[in-house]
Amino acid sequence: MNVRCLKPLSQGGEGVCGVEIHASTAIIKQNNGKSRKTKHKEDQKLHCKHSIHRSVAIFKERRRRKKKKKKKKKKKKKKKKKKKKKKKKKKKKKKKKKKKKERKKEEEEEG
């Protein structure tokens, strides 16, 4: 069951957070200030887990996603660089082999 968070956004009490959360993950505020997890359907005091303003929470989520994307991009670039290095090594080996063959031919012609 989804419930809307009823946490007041400002201390003055204007507006409510309003984030939709599952009742099982909601936190119910008790009189003595402590909080506990609850599976009750009591709509009165349900709060979402983040103690920050909803827009801030959304902003942080966006930032987290951007970081993930950047990490993926970096990984791809590294792989490409490694492939290029391997190709260069192969070319060098081929050149060395050619040079060796040429030297052998020259030595055979002289000898």
C-alpha positions in Angstrom: 0.0 0.0 0.0 1.4 3.4 -1.0 1.1 6.3 1.4 1.9 10.0 1.0 4.5 11.5 3.3 2.9 14.0 5.7 6.1 15.6 6.8 5.8 19.4 7.0 8.3 21.1 4.6 8.9 24.1 6.7 8.8 24.7 10.5 5.9 27.1 10.0 3.9 24.2 8.7 3.2 25.4 5.2 2.9 22.5 2.8 3.7 18.8 3.1 6.4 16.6 1.6 4.0 14.5 -0.3 6.4 11.8 -1.6 4.7 8.5 -2.3 6.2 5.7 -0.2 5.2 2.1 0.6 3.7 1.8 4.0 6.1 -0.9 5.0 9.1 1.5 4.6 7.4 4.5 6.2 8.4 5.7 9.6 5.8 6.6 12.2 6.7 9.4 14.6 5.9 8.7 18.2 5.2 11.2 20.9 8.6 10.9 22.6 10.4 11.9 19.4 11.7 8.4 18.6 10.9 6.8 15.3 10.2 3.2 14.4 9.4 1.2 11.3 5.8 0.4 10.9 3.4 -1.6 8.7 0.4 0.2 10.0 -2.0 2.1 7.7 -2.2 5.1 10.0 -2.1 8.0 7.7 -1.7 10.7 10.4 2.0 10.7 11.2 3.6 8.9 8.3 6.9 10.3 7.2 9.3 9.2 4.5 12.8 8.2 5.4 14.7 11.2 4.1 14.7 14.0 6.6 15.4 16.5 3.9 13.1 18.6 1.6 11.6 16.6 -1.2 13.2 18.7 -4.0 16.6 18.3 -2.4 16.0 14.5 -2.4 15.1 14.6 -6.0 18.2 16.7 -6.9 20.5 14.3 -5.0 18.9 11.3 -6.9 19.6 13.1 -10.2 23.2 13.8 -9.2 23.7 10.1 -8.2 22.4 9.0 -11.6 24.7 11.4 -13.4 27.7 10.0 -11.5 26.7 6.5 -12.5 26.6 7.5 -16.2 30.0 9.2 -16.0 31.5 6.0 -14.5 30.1 3.9 -17.3 31.5 6.3 -19.9 34.9 6.3 -18.3 35.0 2.5 -18.3 34.2 2.3 -22.0 37.0 4.8 -22.9 39.6 2.8 -20.9 38.7 -0.4 -22.8 39.1 1.4 -26.2 42.6 2.7 -25.2 43.7 -0.8 -24.2 42.7 -2.2 -27.6 44.7 0.5 -29.4 47.8 -0.4 -27.4 47.5 -4.0 -28.3 47.3 -3.1 -32.0 50.5 -1.0 -31.8 52.3 -3.9 -30.2 51.3 -6.2 -33.0 52.6 -3.8 -35.6 55.9 -3.5 -33.8 56.3 -7.3 -33.8 55.5 -7.5 -37.5 58.1 -4.8 -38.3 60.7 -6.6 -36.1 60.0 -9.9 -38.0 60.4 -8.2 -41.3 63.7 -6.6 -40.3 64.9 -10.0 -39.1 64.0 -11.7 -42.4 65.7 -8.9 -44.3 68.9 -9.3 -42.2 68.9 -13.0 -42.7 68.6 -12.5 -46.5 71.4 -10.0 -46.5 73.6 -12.3 -44.5 72.9 -15.3 -46.8 73.7 -13.1 -49.9 77.0 -12.0 -48.3 77.8 -15.4 -46.9 
